[in-house]
Amino acid sequence: MSGRGLKRKINSECRVFNEKWSLDYFVIYSGDKIICLICKESIFVLKEYNIRRHYETKHKTTFSKFTEKLRLDKLQSLQNNFSSQQLLFKKQKNINEAATKTSFRISHLLAKRGKAFSDGSLIKECIIQAVEEICPERIDTFKNNSLSANTVPRRIDDISNNLNSQAQKKV
């Protein structure tokens, strides 16, 4: 019998990342995948054979000369570089989320006060003028804020739809 329907599942094999692989092959375990710190490629199957094959085919000639202390220093350097790259993306994501949240809050205030939607552009200009005087190094963050005459009604509509769905769930 060929055992049809009894395919092996990677998740059911209880494979774990061995910390020794970091030093041997310059890889880390991030999330649910292994990432090569040298070329930033993902290695999908958590097996030493796959990790070793990746290292030997792509990086061995360059990185085999590092031994003991030099290898540890290089690993630490690559890990710091990888962490700083991830931090940069997280910071940008937080800035974008804050800009969107601010846009929603200002749109909500305009709707609550019954002001014209085009006033969003005026408010943005006022904010940019104030930021140029107070903290000019953060001006790009505030320029990302979208308060155009098209965006404000869309934000208000989103707020309205959200409130309606919350009310329906409670009822």
N, C-alpha and C positions, 0 to 999 in steps of 0.2 A: 504494500500500500504506500502511496506517495504522501499521505497525510494532508490532503487538500483542506484548506481552510484553517490550518494550524500554523499560520505565519508567525514568525518571531516578532515581537514588538520591542523596540529599543527601550521604551519606558518601563517595561516589565522586567528588564534584565538587571535592575538595581545597580547601574554603573555609577561610580562616583569619581570625582576629579581628584587626582593625586597631586598634592602640593609640590612634590618633587618634579613634576612635569614643567612647572613654571621655570625652574632654574635650568633644566635640561633642554627645553625646547622653546623658551621665551613665550609662553602662553599663559593666559589667565582664564578663570571661569567667571563669566559675567552674565548674570541672569540665568538663562537656560542653555547657553552655548559657550563654546570655547573660542577665544579670540586670540589670534596671533598678534603679539605686541609689535612685531616688526613690520608686517604688511597690512595689519588690521583686517585680515580675512577671517571669516568664521569657519570653524571646523565643526561639522554638524554631528558626527558620531563620536561619542565619548569613549574612545578606545585609544590606548597608547599607540597601537600600530598606525592608526590614521594620523595622529599628532606627529609621530616620528617621521612618517612618510612625508608629510607637509614640510617639516623642518629640513629634512635631508634633501629633498628635491629643490627647495627654494632658497634656503638660507645657510646651509651647512658650510659652504665654501667661505662665506664672509664671517660667520659667527663662531666657527669651530676654534679659531685662534684664541678666543677668550677662555681663560681658565680660572677657576677658584674665585679669588677676590675681584678680578676684573670682570668676570662673568656676573657676579653678584651685583657689582656696581652698575653694569650695563642693564641688567634686569630692573634694578631700582629706577634707573633713569628712564627706561621705556615705560614702566608703570606710572611714574610721575607724569610723563608726557601724555599718556592715555587718560589719566585722571583729569588733567587740566583741560584736555579736549572735551571730555564729557561735561565738565563743569561749565565750559563756555557755552555749550548747547543748552544746558539746563538754565543758565542765566538768561540767554536770549529768549527761551520759551517763557520764563517768568515775566520778562519785560513785555512780551507780546500779549500774554494773558492779562497783565495789569493794564495795558493800553485798551484792550477790548472791554475789560470791566469798567474802566473809567468812561469809555464811550457809552456804555449802557447806563451808567449812573447819571451822566449829564443829559442823555436823551430822556431818561425818566424825569429828571427835574424840569426839562423843557415841557414835557407833556403835562406834568402836574401843575405847572404854572400857566399853562395855556399859551405858551409863546410859539412864535413861528419856527418851523423846522430849520429855516435858513439861519437862525440865530446860532446854531451849532458852529458854523464857520466863524462867526464873530467871537464866540467864546474861545475857540481854538486859537485865534489870533491873539486874544488877550492873554491866554495862558502862555503862549510862546514868548510874547513880549516880557511877561513877568519872569519867566525862566531865564531869558537872556540876561536879565539884570541880576537875578539871585544866584543861579548856578548854571552858567553857560556850558559847563562840561556835560550836562545832562540834556541838552537841547534835543538831541536825536531821539531820545526816549519819548519826548512830548510831541515831536513831529509825527510819530507813528500813530498818534491818536486820530481816528477817523470820525469826523463830525460833519460830513458834507450833508447837503440838503437831501441826498438820496439815502444816506446811511441812517440818519436820525429816524425817519419814518419806519425803516426796516427794523431798527432796534426796538422802537416802541411797539411795533407789531409782534415781535418776538416776546417782549415782556407781557403783552396782552395774552398771547397764546399760552405762555407759561402759567400765568395766573388762572386762566380758564381751566387748564388741565389740572392744576392743583386743587381748584374748587370742585371739579368733577370727581376727583379721587376722594376728597373728604366727604362728599355727598354720597 
